[in-house]
Structure formats: structure tokens, C-alpha cells
Amino acid sequence: MVYPSIIVQLPDQSQKEMEVSRDISIGRARDNVIVIENNGVARRHALLEMRADGVWLINLNTGSILVNQQTVSPEYKLQDNDLINIAGIATIKFFLNGKAKEIPVLSSPVLTPNTNEELLPTQDSNKWKYAIAIAPVAIIFIVASLLYYHFSVPTSAIVHIVSPLSGSTIKQAVPIRLQVENGKNIERVVYQLNGKDFASVETPPYETVIEPKMLLTHFPNLNLTNGTHNLSIATEDIEGNRKIQEDILLAFELDTTPTNPSPINSGENNFAAMPTLLQSLASQISRKSGYVFEQEVLEKIQLRTKDYAIDIIPDARRYRREIAKAFGDKGLDPLLGFIIAFSKTKFKADSGELWALPPTVAQNYLSTEELQAAMKDPKRSAEVAATYTKDLLNSFGGIENFILAIAYYGQPLNEVGNRSKQIKQSLSVNSKNLAELKRAGLIDEQAMEQVINFFAAGIVGENPQMFQLQTERISALY
């Protein structure tokens, strides 16, 4: 079988040719197949994904990838001789029918003429012809360079606290909502009380929750008392440079009555923060916004957090490399894989049972002979789970509809395909609203329970201190 191939030119002008016989991840992180060590490239920047109908380019960092000098949609089916520009830093030439006959010279990540030999003058009489021929190319190069410079020059981020307002009184858990401008250069947003850090968020919309009891319990160095305290937010860039964005004053009224520190009781006090926490979690996984959590769903997730208020970090750490790599290679946030495993087995099962995948599903990715052994291997089982999850997402139109993928997790793909057609025909239903999907009959009670479990596990896993768990959050594992 002849596989497509690519030629990669890195920032140091070195080139290498690769066969596209599997998915190829591209980014700054060292576990990518193609590693581009440049701060202008995201950790997970792009993915070349093999599908039944060809090789697709998946843009994981919207706005920083060009194909043939044109912007493309988040998913683009590659054609023969396509030239991919990665953040104006590296170039990739795609060949549909195997290896190139000869290695082309990719002289610039912004512009790569394919007819160098025709443009080289061989006689003095050809000089004017050469000048006329190259003039449009030069103009395009100059314009492209100016555009690249304009859009690549870092712009200072501006972050403003929308709520709570300065002077507000804080008695219980209150979400902090932000307005962010020019956020592409933000590595994290750091929250401080009285000049001391108490939270940091690395994913948009960079919001958190301020909860007095949690602060008293886990951050005694804040010296939090009844009265007025200074809340500050700061941004950090990829090099760790910190800039204070805004300060406001908050009046705290603390309830110092002793309470039962059990995870169940502490979780019941977090309902006010639940909508913001869920929006933030959904956005982190999908890189999209607009998810709707109605009161009925909020209450069910809040109640279900009791079942997941346990410390799973020691067990999850055993699988962190395998999960991060398998899901990252598919262009997915590894958090998605960690939460699936947490919601299904709480990381207490053997590696073969970690993903709770029925044999009827797993056998689509493994031969009968290797099925049992592969699903007991942490690496192979994570790869199967990640590939299946990606196939589910593709069936429902992409990561934006990950709620549907979670709802039908564990179902054979042929059954999922039939359900997907029915959902696509229901144009009036908001696929980001779990309650609406249930009312429309597009998911049943069992499917809804899977989504409830997923979000409950994710809320606890990413906000352990709110549930009196003295452990790190799941996303700190990768």
C-alpha cells in the first residue's frame, strides 16, 4: 500500500520526509510526532488525521495555519501538493501519492514558489522576462510578510473583572467573571488576595470561584478575616512575565462556625458556583462556548459530585503519560480522557477495564488475537479509547458536540451513525443543551446519566479543594 507523504521544513531550515501512515501531531510539546521548538507554536498546534476518505488537517490553534497561503476551516481535506504554513514558522508539503520524486526547496515559510527552475535566467535577454515574472511573487511576499508581522507581533492582553464589583460583600462561593481582550498571549491568569496567590487558570475564559470557607481552610497564609481585602488579577505570558491587570476591594463576612469537613457536605455549599464551573470545564474541553446547563441538570450534577468526591490522583498518575499522549495525538485535550476514565471506573479498575469499553466496540480497533492482551496494556487501551472517542466526535460533527459523544460512549459506531443522522435532522435542537436533547428524545435516560457522571467527575477533578480534597487537580497531571 502506498501512503501519502510529507516534507517538513523546520525553523532551522532542516528538512525531513515522512510517510503519513498514521495520525501525525504537530506542536511545541516534545511528545508530538513533529516537534517545532518555537514559542510562536502552540503545545498542540495541528494534527494530520487519517480518515477513510483521505488525510485531514485539523487546526487546533485557530488563525495560525495557512494552506496554499489561504486560511482554511478548522478541518481541511488535504490535496496533492498542498503547502501548509504553521504559524509562519515551519512549512509542510503534502504528497498524496507517496514520496516526492525530489525534495523541493521550501525557501520561506510564508512563500514557496514551485517553479524556481523556470525563473532562473540563462541568457541576458531573459533578464527582463525574469524581472516581470518575479515581480508579482515579490509583491505577494512583501504583503504576506507585512501581514505576518502585523498579526504575529505580541499585543498586550487586557483583562477586566466584570463581577463581582468592587465593594461587593462575599459571604459564600461567588464566581469571578472576566472580560479578556488580546488573550492569545496569555499563558495563565493568576488570582491574588492581599498580594498572595490563591488560584491560577490556564484556559479561557480564565475564570474561577472565590469561596471563603475554602480559602480559610487551605490558604491560611492569606490571613483572611472579616472586613475588606484586596483582590488582584495578573496575567502571565509563556516566559513567566507577570502583569497586574486590575485590583478591586471585597468585603468578606466569614462564617467561622465549625462544619463537617466531609466532601459530601462541602460539595452542597458550591451550587452558586456550579454554572460557571461547568461553562469553564466545557470550554476547556471543546475550545468553544455557549453551553447551556438548565436548573434540572445543575441539580443532578451537584448531587452526583458526592459520588466522585474522592482523591483519585495517585491512581490516575499511573496512567498520565499514556492518556496524555493518546488523546493529545488525536488533537484532543487530555482532560477529556482523564474525565472519561474517572467517570467510568474512578481509576480503581485494572488497566484493561479502565475505559469500560465493551468488547463489541474494542474489537473494531483490534484483532481477535490481540484484543484481550491489548486492553490490559495501559498504552494500547488508551490508544483504543482515544481513537474511539475521536470517531464518536467525528460522527457528531466534531469536538463542539462532545456532550453527544459522552452520551453515546460505549455504543457501536454503526448505531451511533444512525443516531447522528437523526440528530442532524433536528435542526431546532441545541446540541449544547443537555436538557433540551433529553426533551427532544435524542438521548435517553441512560445516556443522560453518562453525561451527568462525566461533568460531576470533571467538576470534582478540576476543583478538588471545593470538595475538601487536599490534592492537585487532574489537569496538573499533564
Protein Blocks (a to p, Z undefined) as FASTA:
>chain_A
ZZdddddddfkopacddddfbccdddjbfkbmbdcddfkbcfblbccdddfkbccdddfb
ghiaceehiacdfbdcddehiacdehhlaccdddfebcafbdcddfbfkbccfklmmmpc
fbfklmmmmmmmmmmmmmmmmmmmmmmmmmmpccddddddfbdcehiacfbdcdddddde
hkllpfbdcddeehiafbdcfbdehiacddfklmmmmmmmnopaedddddddddddfkop
acdfbdcdddddddfbdcdfbfklmmmmmmmmmmmmmmmmmmmmnopghiacdfklmmmm
mmmmmmmmccfklmmmmmmmmmmmmmmmnopafklmmmmmmmmnoomacfklmnopafkl
mmmmbcfklmmmmmmpmklmmmmmmmmmmmmmmmnopjklmmmmmmmgoiafklmmmmmm
mmmmmmmbcfkbmklmmmnopacfklmmmmmmmmmmmmmmmmmmlnopacddfklmZZ
